[in-house]
Amino acid sequence: MSVAATAAEGTEVPLLLVFDRMPRRATKRGSERTPLEASPDVLVCGASFGGLMVARELAGSGAEVLVVDRYEIGERQTSACGIPTGWLTELGLEESERQRFDSLVIHTPHGTSRYPLPFTFSTFDYRTLCELLWEGCDASFEIAKVNGRLPAADSDRIEIQTDRGVLAASLVVDALGWRRLLANGDGYQPPDAPLSRGLEVHPGGDGRDMEIWIDRRYVPAGYGWSFPADEELRIGVGSFDPRFHVRDTTELLAEDLGAERVRYQGNWIPHKLRGAAEGGVFFVGDSAGHCLPLTAEGIRTALYFGIALGRELRAVLAGERSREEAMRRYAEFNDSHEWKFRWLLRAQRAVPRVPPRLLASLVRVLGARRLVAWAFGHYLRIAPPEFARGSRRLGAPDPLAVG
């Protein structure tokens, strides 16, 4: 339900509006872009939620860990930033919380229903949460744009080409997003890919409800949302069909809510689980499709799989297993969730086919407290917050025994 808002909108947003509304880049320029060469024990490409979680899980391992990203940590928000509150609590990230909700309001053209949630859901500040995750790390960080991997010259070390030089490591993590830059040729491009798209605006304002609109006036296949975050509203529209452009309808929803159309942001949203280990590289977050179909919630799943991967890498660094064994175990852990993702994807495909009046009736019926508790309880257990217990210590629970 934390929807990664999507705005790879091309020419939909005029260039002047982008400069006016989007965050400024803090990438190094000119004389600051010195050559960079390093051979750490672990190279994490991408300071995303998944990448930061892997680095945090490796803190205290004694390994040299390097994280690289084209942006400063916490600089470029690409998400509506919501998560079950339990994940903030388990990871000690409560300081980033902005607002908490114990219900979900669902609007259709034929009525509104309020779902009492069996757990609370929180919106948070993106930069604060990323900084808190980084405070728990003892890794190094460099700003560099990853261009891809070089042909293998050494089976034990993987070389990564960046715009500042070549980096090499035996343990490499791709947390760069849906483009899956470090894979061996299975990359894909929208719109011919299992991706959703969306766009979000961030006007000032307040609200007490986390709201969803299932209304074909805004999007034929998908939904709109408004997530309050203290003194800010996060209003957007997400489309399961990547060919449907969402700028106009995002602005329409904001207009209907009497909100300003300012501070646009977003990204493409993967909605299909992918392989988590390939060619000596580990994948986490959007690069492995760790974003739940139907709800497009990808933050807690990135943290969840990031913890699992971090534990496997710690075991390799401690000499408890080989890289190949860790790859096999992590891949099996990832694949054990495939049926859960598959069922959510089936629901994602089914919802747009239901006639609006029937859909409104179904929303009302499914809003019964017992049904909500059952459905959302199972949904939470796809990536339960309890999984984070024991994070960052050797001897943490075996990931394969927890998922």
Buried (B, 14 or more C-beta within 10 A) or exposed (E): BBBBBBBBBEEBBEEEEEEEBBEEEEBBEEEEBEEBEBBBBBBBBBBBBBBBBBBBBBBEBEBBBBBBBBBBBBBBBBBBBBBBBBBBBBBEBEEBBBBEBEBBBBBBEBEBBEBEBBBBBBBBBBBBBBBBBBEBBBBEBBBBBBEEBEEEEEEEBBBBBBBBBBBBBBBBBBBBBBBBBBBEEEBBEBEEBBBBBBBBBBBEBEBEEBBBBBBBEBBEBBBBBBBBBEEBBBBBBBBBBBEBBBBEBBBBBBEBBEBBBEBBBBBBBBBBBBBBBBEBBBBBBBBBBBBBBBBBBBBBBBBBBBBBBBBBBBBBBEEEBEBEEBBBBBBBBBEEBEEBBEBBBEEBBEBBEBEBEEBBBBBBEEBEEEEBBEEBEEBBEBBBBEBBEBBBEEEBBBBBEBB
